[in-house]
């Protein structure tokens, strides 16, 4: 009797001699050559929920979403945001978690489901590696500010320090009613209110050409960064930041060194405390004078903005960043789930948590920005900035205007550190899992995994030292703009959806999900994988390429051409893996063109996989695999069913009854027909 093909295989003609088929034998030998290796599982379901929530609820929710919202028409921005959420964020998020749970593999080896798409896993690994190197630098900045906050007077709130220039002018609350010297005030910009500013004796109107800088800006650029003139002036390492960066990596290491057992415990604090702090800041913010002005600005829609394509680009980029998709981390986290975990329900809940956090954080942030605008007598658009500037210039300024500013500074930067920390170690854990799954025999032995994690952290730290130099901010911006940019993520998302929906089959994947969750959800996301996500990512990618502009720092410094070239090298270092691996695999795979295609689009499961050597009845047309034409076409081979019943007796399941969530991962999942009540065998 011939051996049944593995999951998702494309059938050969019924009369062909599959026992002698070199391609089928190669696939079988490759799978059997890998002995089953026990895999860790989440101790509790909540471990997975909090790990994912901690991974994608991070710094982007605090500074990026609110900024993009008011930049792109306030409430009107929510329209493209929701469209990308429905057609891009939630479907890809669910696809990655379901893929990891079904395959019980990391971000690379999960693509044994569609071998020709293995390059997708490698591309994700490169992106998350580069992301881990530069993202943690933000934590180093936050640690620096936290340590500097333990003073009776915050150091960034006044001029006259050794790092300040003669152009430094501190702004204060109206309630202080500071009066300017008229002769000096006349040389200042007319936009400066005489009731808001104290001009120090060191101010030189002639030298500064009538311009001024805030003490918060000078503290950030001159004291923290020691910012140089450009990328070509790297300068020396800022040893204080280097030590803060080392501290961040040490904390990250001890959060993940024992695998999901340690990660699952740490997230109970790192993922929940920031939410508590966000609620506290929200309550404090909405009670400040001028808060209503900020909230109105946040929510007031400008419908005309919807005609600007850049609004849609920003919405798509924000969704991909905030959901942490296309990085392989979600696949790795999902791989630690039990087979019958209801990942469908989990992903819907987590999606609402993610987007809800962004929306609520907007209220907390804009209430504070409204207060700043009220106190300084300027329009709110003049006090809100994007990116690091919002977290390390605007927020510190807002804190200095609050009573008991030292306490609020400490609490804010602790929240910032925890928001970034759980995102950092979850993404690092995703990379580690993907790499360990590539070399399980070597890295799951003894303390090899812990040693490998230590080496990974050390190498990443050494590379990250380039970002804590005088020119480090310019290096940071290169990584942020190119290495893990929207272009790279859109590229990966297109191929992820295409490989699963069109090569493996959208209906087949939906059947796998049905068996995992115990019921057949409405196949809305299946059709989004097939049509919505590829179309949306393609249009957005093309527009981003057509409208591409070179990177500019702080609206002043234009990166040199060689800097832009380095940026594109960072971007292509991940993108090239997808077509490159597919071409390489097609060349080295033996056989005819048809045989190569069959092998590279046939799942190559490990022997310990629950669907190894069991598959749905063949032959199946492409239309049946992708769209499905009724459950009668999705039945098990009679021989496979008999074999499975001998090895894993399955109790009858009545139609419409969900599976017990306590079912062991090692137990055999029921067939699609048993779950749906279909008996057409």
C-alpha positions in Angstrom: 0.0 0.0 0.0 1.3 3.4 -0.9 2.2 5.9 1.8 -0.4 8.7 2.0 1.1 12.1 1.2 1.7 14.7 3.9 -0.5 17.6 4.7 -1.5 19.8 1.7 0.4 17.8 -0.9 -0.5 18.2 -4.5 -1.7 14.9 -5.9 0.0 13.0 -8.7 -2.0 11.2 -11.3 -3.9 8.2 -9.8 -2.0 5.7 -11.9 1.5 7.0 -11.2 3.8 4.8 -9.1 4.2 7.0 -6.0 6.4 4.4 -4.3 9.1 5.0 -6.9 8.6 8.7 -7.2 11.9 10.4 -6.3 10.3 13.6 -5.1 7.9 11.9 -2.7 10.8 9.7 -1.3 13.0 12.8 -0.8 10.2 14.5 1.1 9.6 11.5 3.3 13.3 10.9 3.9 13.8 14.6 4.9 11.0 14.4 7.4 12.0 11.1 8.9 15.6 12.1 9.3 14.6 14.4 12.1 13.6 12.6 15.2 10.8 14.1 17.3 12.1 16.6 19.8 9.8 17.7 22.7 8.7 21.3 22.5 8.0 23.6 25.3 4.4 24.8 25.8 2.9 27.7 27.6 2.2 26.7 31.2 -1.0 28.7 31.2 -3.1 30.2 28.5 -2.7 33.7 30.0 1.1 33.4 29.4 0.4 33.5 25.6 -2.1 36.3 25.8 0.1 38.5 27.9 3.3 37.7 25.8 1.6 38.7 22.6 0.0 41.8 24.2 3.3 42.8 25.6 5.0 42.2 22.2 2.8 44.4 20.1 1.5 47.0 22.6 4.6 49.1 22.9 6.1 52.5 22.3 4.4 52.9 18.9 1.0 53.0 20.7 2.2 55.8 22.9 3.8 58.2 20.5 3.3 57.2 16.9 -0.5 56.5 16.7 -1.6 59.8 18.3 0.9 61.8 16.2 -0.2 60.3 13.0 -3.8 60.8 14.0 -3.6 64.5 14.4 -1.1 64.9 11.5 -3.5 63.2 9.1 -6.9 64.8 9.9 -7.7 63.8 13.4 -10.7 61.5 13.5 -10.6 61.1 9.7 -7.4 59.1 10.1 -9.4 56.4 11.8 -11.1 55.5 8.5 -8.0 54.2 6.6 -6.7 52.9 9.9 -9.7 50.7 10.3 -9.5 49.6 6.7 -5.9 48.5 7.1 -6.8 46.9 10.4 -9.5 44.7 8.8 -7.7 43.9 5.6 -4.1 43.8 6.8 -3.5 43.8 10.5 -5.9 41.3 11.9 -5.8 38.7 9.0 -2.0 38.6 8.9 -1.8 38.5 12.7 -4.2 35.6 12.9 -2.5 33.8 10.0 0.9 34.0 11.7 -0.4 32.7 15.1 -2.4 30.0 13.5 0.6 28.9 11.3 2.8 28.6 14.4 0.2 26.8 16.4 -0.5 24.3 13.6 3.1 23.6 12.7 4.5 23.9 16.3 7.6 25.4 14.7 9.4 28.8 14.8 9.3 31.6 12.2 11.5 29.8 9.6 10.7 26.1 10.0 7.0 26.7 10.1 7.3 27.3 6.3 7.8 23.6 5.9 4.1 24.0 5.2 5.0 25.7 1.9 8.7 24.9 1.3 9.1 27.3 -1.6 8.1 30.1 0.8 10.9 29.3 3.4 12.6 32.6 2.3 9.7 34.4 4.0 10.9 33.0 7.3 14.5 34.0 6.6 13.4 37.5 5.6 11.4 37.9 8.8 14.5 36.7 10.8 16.6 39.4 9.2 14.0 42.1 9.9 13.6 41.2 13.5 17.3 40.9 14.0 17.9 44.5 12.8 14.8 45.6 14.7 16.2 44.1 18.0 19.5 45.9 17.5 18.1 49.5 17.2 14.8 49.3 19.1 16.5 48.6 22.4 18.4 51.9 22.0 15.2 53.7 22.9 15.3 51.8 26.2 18.8 53.0 26.8 17.6 56.6 26.4 14.7 55.9 28.7 17.0 54.4 31.4 19.2 57.5 31.1 16.2 59.8 31.7 14.9 57.7 34.5 18.2 57.9 36.4 18.3 61.6 35.8 14.8 62.0 37.2 15.9 61.2 40.8 16.6 64.9 41.6 14.6 67.6 43.3 14.7 69.7 40.1 14.5 68.0 36.7 17.7 68.8 34.8 16.0 69.4 31.4 13.6 72.1 32.7 16.0 75.0 32.9 18.8 76.8 31.1 22.2 77.7 32.4 23.6 74.2 32.5 27.0 73.3 31.1 25.4 71.7 28.1 23.2 74.7 27.2 24.0 77.3 24.5 23.5 81.1 24.6 20.3 80.5 22.6 18.5 78.5 25.4 15.3 80.1 26.6 13.1 78.2 29.1 9.3 78.4 28.9 7.2 78.3 32.0 3.6 78.3 33.1 1.5 81.4 32.8 0.8 81.2 36.5 4.5 82.1 37.1 3.9 85.4 35.3 7.5 85.9 34.4 8.3 89.2 32.9 10.8 89.7 30.1 13.3 92.5 29.9 11.7 94.5 27.1 15.0 95.3 25.3 15.8 91.6 25.1 12.3 90.5 24.3 12.3 92.7 21.3 15.0 90.6 19.7 13.0 87.4 20.1 10.6 85.8 17.7 7.2 87.5 17.8 5.6 84.1 18.5 7.0 84.1 22.0 4.6 85.3 24.6 6.1 87.8 27.2 4.2 86.0 29.9 5.6 82.6 29.1 9.3 83.0 28.8 12.3 83.8 31.0 15.3 85.0 29.1 18.6 84.1 30.9 21.5 86.5 31.1 23.4 84.2 28.9 21.0 84.7 26.0 22.7 86.5 23.0 20.1 87.8 20.5 22.7 88.7 18.0 24.5 85.4 18.1 21.3 83.4 17.9 19.9 85.6 15.1 16.7 86.1 17.1 16.0 82.4 17.4 15.7 80.3 20.6 15.9 76.7 21.7 14.1 75.1 24.6 16.1 73.5 27.5 14.4 70.2 26.8 15.6 70.2 23.2 19.2 71.1 24.2 19.2 68.5 27.0 18.1 65.9 24.5 20.5 66.8 21.7 23.5 68.1 23.6 23.4 66.3 27.0 21.9 62.9 26.1 22.9 62.4 22.4 25.8 64.8 22.1 24.5 65.1 18.6 27.1 65.7 15.8 26.6 67.5 12.5 25.7 64.4 10.5 26.1 60.8 9.6 29.7 61.4 8.4 30.6 62.6 11.9 30.2 59.5 14.0 32.3 60.8 16.9 32.9 58.8 20.1 30.8 56.5 22.2 28.7 58.2 24.9 29.7 56.0 27.8 26.7 56.8 29.9 24.4 55.6 27.1 26.6 52.6 26.4 26.1 51.5 30.1 22.4 52.1 29.9 22.3 50.0 26.7 24.2 47.3 28.4 21.7 47.3 31.3 18.8 47.0 28.8 20.4 44.0 27.2 21.2 42.3 30.5 17.5 42.8 31.6 16.3 41.4 28.3 18.6 38.4 28.6 17.3 37.3 32.0 13.7 37.8 30.8 14.1 35.1 28.1 17.1 32.9 29.0 14.9 30.1 30.3 12.6 30.2 27.3 8.8 30.5 27.5 8.8 29.5 31.2 10.7 32.7 32.1 9.0 34.8 29.5 5.6 33.7 30.6 6.2 34.8 34.1 7.9 38.1 33.3 5.0 39.4 31.1 2.6 39.3 34.0 4.4 42.4 35.3 5.8 44.0 32.1 2.6 43.7 30.1 0.2 44.8 32.9 2.0 47.6 34.7 2.2 49.9 31.6 -1.6 49.6 31.2 -2.1 50.6 34.8 0.3 53.6 34.3 -1.5 54.6 31.1 -4.8 54.7 33.0 -3.2 56.8 35.7 -1.8 59.2 33.1 -5.2 59.3 31.4 -7.0 60.2 34.6 -4.4 62.8 35.4 -4.4 64.2 31.8 -8.1 64.7 31.4 -8.2 66.7 34.7 -5.6 69.2 33.6 -6.6 72.7 32.3 -6.8 72.7 28.5 -7.2 68.9 28.3 -10.5 69.3 26.4 -8.8 71.4 23.7 -6.3 68.6 23.1 -9.0 65.9 22.9 -11.0 68.0 20.5 -8.0 68.4 18.3 -7.4 64.6 18.5 -10.9 63.6 17.4 -12.0 66.4 15.1 -12.0 64.9 11.6 -10.7 66.6 8.5 -12.4 64.6 5.7 -10.4 66.4 3.0 -7.3 64.6 4.3 -8.7 61.3 3.0 -7.8 62.4 -0.5 -4.1 62.5 0.4 -2.5 59.1 -0.4 0.1 59.7 2.4 -2.7 59.3 4.9 -3.2 55.8 3.8 0.5 55.0 3.7 0.8 56.2 7.3 -2.2 54.1 8.4 -0.9 51.0 6.8 2.6 51.5 8.2 1.2 52.0 11.7 -0.9 48.9 11.6 2.1 46.7 10.5 4.3 48.2 13.2 1.8 48.1 16.0 0.8 44.4 15.3 4.4 43.3 15.1 3.6 41.2 12.0 6.0 39.9 9.4 8.7 39.6 12.1 8.4 35.8 12.8 7.8 36.5 16.5 4.1 35.8 16.4 4.7 32.5 14.6 7.1 31.6 17.3 4.8 32.6 20.1 1.9 30.7 18.5 4.1 27.6 18.2 4.1 27.2 22.0 0.3 26.9 22.1 -1.4 23.5 22.4 -2.9 22.2 19.2 -6.5 22.8 20.2 -6.0 26.3 21.6 -8.7 28.7 20.3 -6.3 31.0 18.5 -9.2 32.5 16.5 -10.8 33.9 19.6 -7.5 34.9 21.1 -6.5 36.9 18.0 -9.7 38.8 17.9 -9.4 39.8 21.5 -5.8 40.7 21.2 -6.5 42.8 18.1 -9.1 44.8 20.0 -6.7 45.3 22.9 -3.9 46.6 20.6 -6.0 49.0 18.6 -8.0 50.0 21.8 -4.7 50.8 23.6 -3.6 53.1 20.7 -7.0 54.9 20.8 -7.1 55.3 24.6 -3.4 56.4 24.7 -4.5 59.2 22.3 -6.7 60.6 25.0 -4.0 60.4 27.6 -1.4 62.1 25.3 -3.5 64.8 23.7 -5.0 65.8 27.1 -1.5 66.5 28.2 -0.6 68.3 25.0 -3.7 70.4 25.3 -2.5 71.4 28.8 0.9 72.3 27.4 -0.6 74.4 24.7 -2.8 76.2 27.2 0.1 76.8 29.6 2.4 78.1 26.8 -0.2 80.0 24.9 0.6 78.3 21.6 -1.4 76.1 19.2 -1.3 72.4 20.0 0.3 71.5 16.7 3.4 73.4 18.0 4.0 71.3 21.0 3.5 67.7 19.6 6.2 66.0 17.7 6.8 62.5 16.3 9.1 59.7 17.2 11.7 60.1 19.9 11.1 63.8 19.9 7.6 63.3 21.3 8.8 60.9 24.1 12.0 62.7 25.0 11.2 66.4 24.3 7.5 67.0 24.5 6.7 64.7 27.4 9.5 65.8 29.6 8.4 69.4 28.9 4.9 68.5 30.0 6.2 66.8 33.1 8.0 70.0 34.2 4.7 71.9 34.0 3.0 69.5 36.4 3.0 69.6 40.2 5.4 67.0 41.8 7.2 66.8 38.5 9.9 64.4 39.8 7.3 61.8 40.7 5.6 62.0 37.4 8.9 61.8 35.5 9.9 58.6 37.4 6.5 57.0 36.7 6.4 58.0 33.1 9.9 56.7 32.2 9.2 53.4 34.1 6.1 53.0 32.0 8.2 53.8 28.8 10.8 51.2 29.8 8.3 48.5 30.5 6.4 49.2 27.2 9.6 48.9 25.3 11.1 46.0 27.3 8.3 43.5 26.8 8.3 44.3 23.1 12.0 43.9 23.0 12.3 40.5 24.7 9.3 39.1 22.9 10.8 39.9 19.6 14.2 38.6 20.7 12.5 35.4 21.9 10.9 35.1 18.5 14.3 35.3 16.8 15.8 32.8 19.2 13.0 30.3 18.7 13.3 30.6 14.9 17.0 30.0 15.1 16.9 27.2 17.6 14.3 25.4 15.5 16.8 25.4 12.6 19.4 23.6 14.7 17.4 21.8 17.4 19.9 19.0 18.1 22.7 21.4 18.8 20.9 24.3 20.6 18.4 22.3 22.7 21.1 20.4 24.4 22.3 21.3 27.9 22.9 25.0 28.3 23.6 25.6 24.6 20.4 27.7 24.3 21.3 30.0 27.1 24.8 30.4 25.7 23.4 31.2 22.3 21.1 33.8 23.7 24.0 35.4 25.5 26.1 35.5 22.3 23.1 37.0 20.4 22.7 39.7 23.0 26.4 40.5 23.1 26.7 40.8 19.3 23.6 42.9 19.1 24.9 45.2 21.9 28.3 45.6 20.1 26.5 46.6 16.9 24.2 48.9 18.8 27.1 50.8 20.2 27.2 52.6 16.8 23.9 54.2 17.9 25.2 55.6 21.1 27.9 57.7 19.5 27.7 61.4 18.7 26.3 60.4 15.3 24.3 57.5 16.7 20.9 59.2 16.1 21.6 59.3 12.4 22.5 55.6 12.4 19.3 54.9 14.4 17.2 56.7 11.9 18.7 54.7 9.1 17.8 51.4 10.7 14.3 52.7 11.7 13.5 54.0 8.2 14.9 51.2 6.1 15.7 48.0 8.0 12.2 47.5 9.5 10.2 49.9 7.4 6.8 49.7 5.9 8.3 48.7 2.5 9.9 45.6 4.0 6.9 44.6 6.0 4.5 45.1 3.1 6.8 42.9 0.9 6.8 40.1 3.5 3.0 40.4 4.1 2.2 40.0 0.4 4.2 36.8 0.1 2.9 35.4 3.5 -0.7 35.7 2.4 0.0 34.5 -1.1 2.0 31.4 -0.1 -0.7 30.2 2.3 -3.8 31.3 0.4 -2.7 30.4 -3.1 0.0 27.7 -2.8 -1.0 25.7 0.2 -4.7 26.7 -0.2 -6.8 29.1 1.8 -9.5 26.5 2.3 -7.0 23.9 3.5 -5.6 26.4 6.1 -9.2 27.1 7.2 -9.8 23.4 7.6 -6.7 23.2 9.8 -8.0 26.1 11.9 -11.4 24.4 12.1 -9.7 21.3 13.6 -7.7 23.4 16.0 -10.5 25.6 17.4 -13.2 22.9 17.3 -15.7 24.7 15.0 -15.6 26.3 11.6 -15.5 30.1 12.0 -17.0 32.3 9.2 -14.4 32.2 6.4 -14.2 35.9 6.1 -10.5 36.1 6.8 -9.9 33.2 4.4 -11.1 35.4 1.5 -9.1 38.4 2.9 -6.0 36.3 2.7 -6.9 35.4 -0.9 -7.9 38.8 -2.2 -7.8 41.6 0.3 -4.3 41.4 1.8 -2.4 40.9 -1.5 -4.3 43.7 -3.2 -3.9 46.1 -0.3 -0.2 45.4 0.2 0.6 45.6 -3.5 -1.1 49.0 -4.0 0.5 50.4 -0.9 4.0 49.0 -1.9 3.8 50.5 -5.4 2.7 53.9 -4.1 5.5 53.9 -1.5 8.0 53.2 -4.2 6.7 55.8 -6.5 6.5 58.5 -3.8 9.8 57.5 -2.1 11.8 60.4 -0.7 15.3 60.3 0.8 15.5 60.3 4.6 15.7 63.7 6.3 16.5 64.1 10.0 14.6 66.8 11.9 13.5 68.4 8.7 17.0 69.9 8.3 19.7 67.3 7.7 19.5 65.4 4.4 21.3 62.1 4.4 24.1 61.8 1.8 23.7 59.5 -1.1 26.0 56.9 0.4 23.9 57.0 3.5 20.8 56.3 1.4 22.7 53.5 -0.2 23.4 51.9 3.2 19.7 52.2 4.0 18.7 50.3 0.9 21.3 47.6 1.7 19.6 47.2 5.0 16.1 47.0 3.4 17.2 44.6 0.6 19.1 42.4 3.1 15.7 40.9 4.1 13.6 41.4 1.0 16.0 39.5 -1.3 15.6 36.3 0.7 12.1 35.6 -0.5 12.7 35.4 -4.3 16.3 34.4 -3.8 15.5 31.3 -1.7 12.7 30.3 -4.1 15.0 30.5 -7.1 17.8 28.6 -5.2 15.4 25.9 -4.1 14.0 25.4 -7.6 17.5 25.1 -9.0 18.9 22.6 -6.5 15.8 20.4 -6.3 16.1 17.3 -8.5 13.5 16.2 -11.1 11.5 17.7 -13.9 10.0 21.2 -13.6 6.7 19.7 -12.6 8.3 17.4 -10.0 10.2 20.3 -8.5 7.1 22.4 -8.3 5.2 19.6 -6.6 7.9 19.0 -4.0 8.4 22.7 -3.2 4.6 23.3 -2.8 4.0 20.1 -0.8 4.2 20.3 3.0 7.3 18.6 4.4 6.2 17.8 8.0 8.3 16.3 10.8 7.5 12.9 12.0 6.2 14.1 15.3 3.6 16.4 13.6 0.0 15.3 14.2 -0.7 15.3 10.5 2.4 13.4 9.4 1.4 10.9 6.7 -2.3 11.8 6.9 -4.0 14.1 4.5 -7.3 14.9 2.9 -8.6 12.9 0.0 -6.7 13.6 -3.3 -7.0 14.7 -6.0 -8.0 18.3 -5.2 -8.1 21.0 -7.8 -6.5 24.4 -7.2 -10.0 25.8 -6.9 -10.9 23.3 -4.2 -7.7 23.9 -2.3 -8.0 27.7 -2.4 -11.8 28.4 -2.3 -13.4 25.1 -1.3 -16.5 23.7 -3.1 -18.2 22.0 -0.1 -17.0 19.8 2.7 -17.5 16.7 0.6 -14.2 17.5 -1.1 -12.3 17.7 2.2 -12.4 14.1 3.5 -9.7 11.9 4.8 -8.4 8.9 2.9 -10.2 5.8 4.1 -6.9 4.1 4.7 -5.5 7.1 6.6 -8.6 7.2 8.8 -8.3 3.5 9.6 -4.6 3.9 10.5 -5.3 6.9 12.7 -8.1 5.2 14.5 -5.7 2.3 15.4 -3.1 4.7 16.7 -5.3 7.4 18.2 -8.9 6.4 19.0 -11.1 9.4 18.6 -14.3 9.8 20.5 -17.4 10.8 18.5 -18.1 14.5 18.6 -21.7 15.6 18.0 -22.4 18.3 15.4 -22.0 21.9 16.7 -20.1 21.0 19.9 -16.8 22.7 20.5 -13.7 20.8 21.6 -12.6 20.7 25.2 -9.9 23.3 25.7 -8.2 21.0 28.2 -7.4 18.4 25.4 -3.7 17.6 25.5 -1.4 18.7 22.7 -0.3 15.1 22.3 -3.8 13.9 21.7 -5.0 13.4 18.1 -7.2 16.2 16.8 -10.5 15.2 15.3 -10.9 15.3 11.6 -12.7 18.0 9.8 -15.6 15.7 9.1 -16.1 14.7 12.8 -16.1 18.4 13.8 -18.5 19.6 11.2 -20.7 16.5 11.2 -19.9 15.6 7.6 -20.0 11.8 6.9 -19.5 11.8 3.2 -16.6 9.3 3.0 
